[in-house]
Amino acid sequence: MRTRVTDMFGIELPIFAFSHCRDVVAAVSRAGGMGVLGALYFTPEELETELSWIDAHVDGKPYGVDVVMPASYEGADFPPEELVGRLQAMIPDGHRSFVEKLLASHGVPPLSGDADAGKVLLGWTDATARPQVGVALRHPIALLANALGPPPADVVEQAHSAGVQVAALASTPRHALKQVEVGVDVVVAQGTEAGGHTGEISTMVLIPQVVDAVDVPVLAAGGIGNGRQMAAGMALGAEGVWTGSLWLTVEEADTPEMAKRRILAATSRDTVRSRSWTGKPARLLKSEWTDAWESADSPGTLPMPMQFMLVSDALRRIGRSDAAELATFPAGQVIGITNQVRSTKDVVFGLVEEYADAVERLGRLTEG
């Protein structure tokens, strides 16, 4: 397959795979696509370790790194050294009490000896994401992606100076134009079906609007889980696909077993757009956690990044408990068709085979 993005990155397949798991990232790149590591939850030191591992296991194939540098967030004007302390002080006691009561009602114990406890703010701000960018650009990455809003122009310039292309996610044509204005090389047009932060426009409607609005390559994202959906995205004008939830259940994924079981059993109706994770609308696996934040007893969510600071330890506690009914995490509607565990390589090749079958079937419609 050949499009502008395959030429741009020297890859065989225009399949981009976002994952927080380094094994998945390396496996996709080795299979001919491009794995993209989500840097959000790693400290700069941890990110250095992850990227060094990928360098050693990707067989020289290109890969990318995804950071979160939101265009707007609470405390953006605070001095970096005061950011965490001042934001912590702004979290109301009522919100802390609500979280503790919710956990107690489900028998969720406190964290004990957890090295990750207290990691309440990693890459959710400009100040905390820039060190991640610095680490990423010290490695031979091919792509730097920003998941929430246009990346700062100086970061785009820094990446370009290092010979790295820049991508950014957009959920409206207006957002896509803003990305191009700051120098982004690839726009990921992400429909509301997608997991994580997402807008309200469906993929089928969004892709052609973004393709018509910008002159850079567009990747289709949101609801891309098989080759037929990939073909649909390409038919709408995209030059590749950006996938995420598809990789949560592959053999190489480090998704916790409880979460993996829930995904495998889920339908496409088992996700919901909720502010309960970060304070901005994100599609999550529906659970009693997301329900609680929409209930009459809820104090309401806090603005980014304060909501994640409030709930980060709580989510870890849930993940380490037996309270499966509370478990939530970013997941797109495509989990309704991810009902078996397969190797990453098999998923990549399956996408290509299904894509080819779909294109051939469409071609037969115009014969004779």
C-alpha positions, 0 to 999 in steps of 0.5 A: 500500500502506498500513500503520502504517509507511507512515503513520509515515514518509509513504512509498508502499511498506513496503519498507526497503532497508539498504545501505552505498551512498548511491546505492542508498539514494537510489534506493529512497527516490525509488522510494517505499520507504525507503533506510537507509544503513549508517553502520558503515564511515564516520568521522563526517566521511565520514558527513557527506559521505554524508548531505549527498549523499543530502540533495541526491539524495533529492528530499525523500523520507524516508531512514534511517541504521543504526548499530551500538551493541552491548549488550555488547562487550569494553572497554565500561568502557574510557575512550573515548580509551584504547579502541583502544590497550587493545584492540589490546594485548589481541589475541594475537600468535598470532592476528595470525600466523594471519591473516598466514599465511593471507594469505601462503598465498594470495599476498595482498599488503600494503596500499600507500598505502591511505587506509583502512588502520588503520581498525580500529574505527569504529562497533562500540562505544557510544563510536565509534557516538555520533559517528555518531548525532550526525552523523545527527541533524543531517540530515533523517533519518526513521529511526535504526536500531540493528543489534545489540541495544537502542539506549541509552535516551538515544539513543532519547530524543535521536532522538525529541526530533529528531522521528526514529523509532527501529528496532532488529533482533531475532532472538528475541521476548525481544530484541523486548520489550527493544527496546520497553522502551527506546522503539523505534518499529519492530521489525525481526524478522530471521530466521537467513536474513539477512545480517550479524548474525543469530540462529538462528530462521528468518523463518517462525517468528520473525515471528509470534512477534514480532508477537504479543509487541509492539504496535509495527509489525514489519518482516519481515527475512531471506530477503526477495528477491521479492514472494512472500516479501514477501507471506509476511512480511505474511501473518505479521503484518509491516507491511513488509519490511527488505531488505539482500542484495537490493541488493548486485547492483543497477546502482547498488551500489558492490559490488566487481566480484569480490564481485558476480560471486560473489553472482550465481553463488552459491546459497543454500547458499553462506552460513554463520553465522561469527564470523570477521568480528566475533566475533559470529555473522554470516551471510557468504558462505562462502569459504576465509576462513570455512573457515579459522577453523573449521579445526583450525589456527584459534586461535579468534575473538576477542570483539567488537570485537577480531575486526574490529580483527584482520581489518579490514586483512586483509579490505581486502587480500583485496578488493584482490587476486585471491584471490577464494577468500578473499573474504567479506562479509555476505550472506543466503541470498537471494543464491541468487535474485539472479542478474541485475543490475537497476536499483534502481527495477526491483527495487522495482517488481518487488517490488510487482508480485510481491506483488500477484500473490501476494496476488491468487493467494491471493485466488482460493483463497478465491473461490466 
